[in-house]
Structures are given as C-alpha cells and as structure tokens.
Amino acid sequence: MSRVRDDFEAKSEYWDWRIDGFAEAGVEGGVARLCVGPTEALYYSNAELSDGGFGGLRWRWATARFRARMTALHYGSAGVGLWNYTMVVSESVPVWFIYLRARGRYPLQGVFLQAGSRFVPLKLFSGVALYYYALRLLPLLAPVKLLSRRPLAQDLDLGEWHVYEVELGGGEAAFRVDGEELARIRVPEAGRWRFRVDAWIDNAVYQPVRGDPGAVYRHVTQEVRERACLELDWVEVEGEA
C-alpha cells in the first residue's frame, strides 16, 4: 500500500504541472490554483496536475481525495479523480468527477460522476426540460451510457470547499462528497489498466467524431472571457502502486 498527500505548502516536483495555451498553474497561500483563460474559442487552453504519463502510470487501484472548489462556472471542463490517460474512445477509462459546460447543443451540461463510459448526473446547469430534450443527442456521443437522469446533489455549491473522493477497486468505483457516498458504478474494464491522479480545468468539452481516423475524443473548444480556476486545498491518494 502506498500513500501520497500534498497540502500545497510549496509547488511539489511530485506532480506534473501541465500548461496548454492561455492557462496558469501554481501554489499560493497553501492552495494549488489551476486557472484557464481568458482565451479565444479557436485555441485549446488547459491547466492540469497529475502524477503519471505515457512513461508510466502509478496506480493499479486507489482512493483519491481532493478538497477543491471552483471560482467560476466557465465554458469548458474541469474535474478531479483517476484516469488511465488515453483519449482513444475504446480504451479511455476515466473515474472522476467531471464538470462540462458548452454554448452549443451538448447534452451533458453539468457535473457528473464518470466511470469509463458510464455517467451519473451530480448537478445540472440547464433546466430539467432542456436537459431531457438534449438527451436525444446522446447517440452522437456514443458509447456514453447515462445511468440516471436525476441529479444526486442539485444544490451542491461548486464555489464552496468540498472533499471529492473516488475509490476504485474490485471492478467498481465509489463516489463520495464530504464523506457521503453518492453512488457506486461498475468499471469492469478497469483491471486492464494503471491510472494516474488527475485534476484539471480547460476550455473544451469532448466528443468522438464518426469516422475519425484517430478514433479519439476530440476537443470542442469554447470561448472563456474571464479567468476561471480550480483550487485545491489538498490532495490525498492511497492504493496499490
């Protein structure tokens, strides 16, 4: 069993601090700040903290906890959790809390629990009627599987500090907020992969394109007119490395 904890008293070399485009990542006042924007829609911008890449992913099974908050409801995505670090549609197995918001006709507008291709809504940004209408577009996002249409915590304030926890093991993932278990989702394909801890904020949502030669999830970038940040008070992970 291995354990890592970072309270962000300084910018640790344990993490890979990634920056793309118009973004920043650093530590200030005991808080890690991942920020994106302002950025035009034609450019991909991303700030990310992770502990593994193509050269090696550390975790076979793990429980990852993040005390986090967001400073704005920007257009794009953000999240915390575990990921096997591939965008190939048939192989990507994210196990995380993911925020998604877009200007166009994109059905998954809210915060979701995601385990592989399975989604459960935690909080929705659009009205319920509009959300159900948008679900008609889900075949365009195949192989996404929506396990429930009702949000688990619609009143969750993303601007307040919360502890988001993902526990991956035994072919399923448990998701908790502030110690309360909200859902368990089967992840039968997880045993094939190793994972990394991941936290990010960017200006894109994702979808596969029919007939794409790369067979990957593509960035659909959004305009972000004011800077938005994902803040991390601490990150803790323990598991089998």
C-alpha positions as CSV (number, residue, x, y, z in Angstrom):
1,M,0.0,0.0,0.0
2,S,1.3,3.4,-1.0
3,R,0.2,6.8,0.2
4,V,0.8,10.4,-1.0
5,R,-0.6,13.6,0.5
6,D,0.1,17.2,-0.6
7,D,-1.1,20.2,1.4
8,F,0.5,22.6,-1.2
9,E,2.8,24.4,1.1
10,A,5.0,24.7,-1.9
11,K,4.9,23.6,-5.6
12,S,5.9,19.9,-5.3
13,E,8.0,18.2,-8.0
14,Y,6.0,15.0,-7.4
15,W,3.3,16.4,-9.8
16,D,3.4,17.0,-13.5
17,W,2.2,20.6,-13.7
18,R,0.9,20.9,-17.3
19,I,0.0,24.2,-19.1
20,D,-1.5,24.5,-22.6
21,G,-2.4,27.8,-24.2
22,F,-3.8,30.6,-22.1
23,A,-3.6,29.0,-18.6
24,E,-1.6,29.1,-15.3
25,A,-0.8,26.6,-12.6
26,G,0.9,27.3,-9.3
27,V,0.7,27.4,-5.5
28,E,-0.3,30.4,-3.5
29,G,-1.2,30.6,0.2
30,G,-1.2,26.9,0.7
31,V,-3.6,26.3,-2.3
32,A,-2.9,24.9,-5.7
33,R,-4.5,27.1,-8.3
34,L,-5.2,25.7,-11.8
35,C,-6.6,28.5,-14.0
36,V,-7.7,28.9,-17.6
37,G,-8.5,32.0,-19.7
38,P,-9.2,34.5,-20.9
39,T,-9.0,32.5,-24.2
40,E,-10.5,32.5,-27.7
41,A,-12.6,29.6,-28.8
42,L,-10.1,28.5,-31.5
43,Y,-7.3,27.7,-29.1
44,Y,-7.1,24.9,-26.5
45,S,-6.1,26.1,-23.1
46,N,-5.6,23.8,-20.1
47,A,-4.1,23.7,-16.6
48,E,-3.5,20.3,-15.1
49,L,-1.9,18.5,-12.2
50,S,-1.2,14.7,-12.5
51,D,1.2,12.0,-11.4
52,G,1.8,9.9,-14.4
53,G,2.1,9.8,-18.2
54,F,2.9,7.6,-21.2
55,G,6.2,6.8,-19.4
56,G,4.4,5.1,-16.6
57,L,1.1,5.2,-14.7
58,R,1.4,4.7,-11.0
59,W,-1.8,3.3,-9.5
60,R,-3.4,-0.1,-10.1
61,W,-6.2,0.6,-7.5
62,A,-6.5,3.7,-5.5
63,T,-8.7,6.0,-3.4
64,A,-8.1,9.7,-4.3
65,R,-9.5,12.6,-2.3
66,F,-9.4,16.3,-3.3
67,R,-10.5,19.3,-1.2
68,A,-11.5,21.5,-4.0
69,R,-13.6,24.5,-5.2
70,M,-14.2,26.4,-8.4
71,T,-14.1,30.2,-8.8
72,A,-16.4,30.4,-11.8
73,L,-18.8,28.4,-14.0
74,H,-16.8,28.7,-17.2
75,Y,-17.4,27.2,-20.6
76,G,-15.3,24.0,-20.9
77,S,-14.5,21.2,-18.5
78,A,-12.8,20.6,-15.1
79,G,-12.5,17.6,-12.8
80,V,-10.7,15.5,-10.2
81,G,-10.2,11.8,-10.0
82,L,-8.3,8.9,-11.6
83,W,-7.6,8.3,-15.3
84,N,-5.7,5.7,-17.4
85,Y,-4.5,8.6,-19.6
86,T,-5.8,7.9,-23.1
87,M,-8.3,9.7,-25.3
88,V,-8.8,6.6,-27.5
89,V,-12.6,6.1,-27.3
90,S,-12.4,2.3,-26.9
91,E,-9.7,2.4,-24.3
92,S,-10.3,5.6,-22.2
93,V,-11.3,4.8,-18.6
94,P,-11.7,8.0,-16.5
95,V,-13.0,7.5,-13.0
96,W,-13.7,11.0,-11.8
97,F,-16.0,14.0,-11.1
98,I,-16.3,15.9,-14.3
99,Y,-17.7,19.4,-15.0
100,L,-19.0,20.0,-18.5
101,R,-20.5,23.2,-19.9
102,A,-20.8,24.3,-23.6
103,R,-22.6,27.0,-25.5
104,G,-23.9,24.7,-28.3
105,R,-26.1,21.6,-28.3
106,Y,-24.1,19.4,-26.0
107,P,-26.3,17.2,-23.8
108,L,-24.0,16.6,-20.8
109,Q,-24.2,20.1,-19.2
110,G,-23.4,19.8,-15.5
111,V,-21.3,17.9,-13.1
112,F,-21.2,14.1,-13.5
113,L,-19.8,11.0,-11.9
114,Q,-18.0,9.2,-14.7
115,A,-16.6,5.7,-14.6
116,G,-15.4,4.6,-18.1
117,S,-18.3,5.3,-20.4
118,R,-20.9,5.4,-17.6
119,F,-22.3,8.7,-16.3
120,V,-24.5,9.7,-13.4
121,P,-25.5,13.4,-13.0
122,L,-24.5,15.1,-9.8
123,K,-25.6,18.7,-10.7
124,L,-27.2,20.0,-13.9
125,F,-26.7,23.5,-15.3
126,S,-29.6,23.6,-17.8
127,G,-33.3,23.4,-16.9
128,V,-34.7,19.9,-16.5
129,A,-36.9,20.1,-19.6
130,L,-34.0,21.3,-21.7
131,Y,-31.7,18.6,-20.3
132,Y,-34.2,15.8,-21.2
133,Y,-34.5,17.3,-24.7
134,A,-30.8,17.3,-25.1
135,L,-30.6,13.7,-24.2
136,R,-31.9,12.9,-27.7
137,L,-28.4,13.9,-28.9
138,L,-26.7,11.2,-26.8
139,P,-26.4,8.8,-29.8
140,L,-23.9,11.4,-31.2
141,L,-21.8,10.8,-28.1
142,A,-21.8,7.0,-28.2
143,P,-20.6,5.0,-26.4
144,V,-21.8,7.2,-23.4
145,K,-24.3,5.5,-21.1
146,L,-26.4,7.6,-18.8
147,L,-27.3,5.5,-15.8
148,S,-29.7,8.1,-14.3
149,R,-31.4,11.3,-15.4
150,R,-31.9,12.7,-11.9
151,P,-29.1,14.8,-10.3
152,L,-27.9,13.4,-7.0
153,A,-27.0,16.8,-5.4
154,Q,-28.5,19.7,-7.4
155,D,-27.9,22.2,-4.7
156,L,-24.2,21.5,-4.4
157,D,-22.3,24.8,-4.4
158,L,-19.2,24.4,-6.6
159,G,-17.8,27.6,-5.2
160,E,-17.6,26.3,-1.7
161,W,-14.9,23.9,-0.4
162,H,-15.9,20.2,-0.6
163,V,-14.0,16.9,-0.4
164,Y,-14.5,14.9,-3.5
165,E,-13.5,11.2,-3.2
166,V,-13.1,8.5,-5.8
167,E,-12.4,4.9,-4.6
168,L,-11.5,2.5,-7.4
169,G,-11.2,-1.2,-6.7
170,G,-12.8,-4.6,-7.3
171,G,-14.3,-3.7,-10.6
172,E,-16.3,-0.7,-9.3
173,A,-15.9,2.9,-8.3
174,A,-17.4,4.6,-5.3
175,F,-18.0,8.3,-5.4
176,R,-18.3,10.4,-2.2
177,V,-18.7,14.1,-1.4
178,D,-17.8,15.3,2.1
179,G,-17.7,11.7,3.2
180,E,-21.2,10.8,2.0
181,E,-21.3,8.0,-0.6
182,L,-23.5,9.1,-3.5
183,A,-23.1,6.2,-6.0
184,R,-21.2,3.1,-7.0
185,I,-20.6,2.4,-10.7
186,R,-19.3,-0.8,-12.2
187,V,-16.0,-0.4,-14.1
188,P,-15.4,-3.9,-15.5
189,E,-12.6,-2.8,-17.8
190,A,-10.5,-1.1,-15.1
191,G,-8.4,-4.2,-14.3
192,R,-6.6,-3.9,-17.7
193,W,-5.1,-0.5,-16.8
194,R,-3.0,1.5,-14.4
195,F,-4.2,5.0,-13.5
196,R,-2.9,8.4,-12.5
197,V,-4.3,11.1,-10.2
198,D,-5.6,13.9,-12.3
199,A,-7.1,17.4,-11.7
200,W,-7.6,19.9,-14.5
201,I,-9.5,22.8,-15.9
202,D,-9.7,23.7,-19.6
203,N,-11.9,25.4,-22.2
204,A,-13.2,22.3,-24.0
205,V,-15.8,19.6,-23.9
206,Y,-15.3,16.3,-25.7
207,Q,-16.9,14.0,-28.2
208,P,-16.0,11.3,-30.7
209,V,-16.4,12.1,-34.4
210,R,-17.9,9.5,-36.6
211,G,-15.3,8.1,-39.0
212,D,-12.4,9.8,-37.1
213,P,-9.2,8.2,-38.3
214,G,-7.8,8.6,-34.8
215,A,-10.8,7.1,-33.0
216,V,-10.4,9.5,-30.1
217,Y,-12.4,12.0,-28.2
218,R,-11.9,15.4,-29.8
219,H,-11.7,18.8,-28.1
220,V,-14.6,21.1,-28.8
221,T,-13.1,24.4,-27.6
222,Q,-15.1,27.2,-26.0
223,E,-14.5,30.9,-25.6
224,V,-13.7,31.9,-22.0
225,R,-13.8,35.6,-21.5
226,E,-12.7,35.8,-17.8
227,R,-10.2,33.6,-15.9
228,A,-11.6,30.6,-14.1
229,C,-9.8,28.5,-11.6
230,L,-10.0,25.1,-10.0
231,E,-8.5,25.4,-6.5
232,L,-7.1,22.5,-4.5
233,D,-6.5,22.8,-0.7
234,W,-5.1,19.3,-0.5
235,V,-4.9,16.1,-2.4
236,E,-4.5,12.6,-0.8
237,V,-4.2,9.3,-2.6
238,E,-3.6,5.8,-1.2
239,G,-3.6,2.5,-3.0
240,E,-1.7,-0.2,-4.8
241,A,1.2,1.2,-6.8
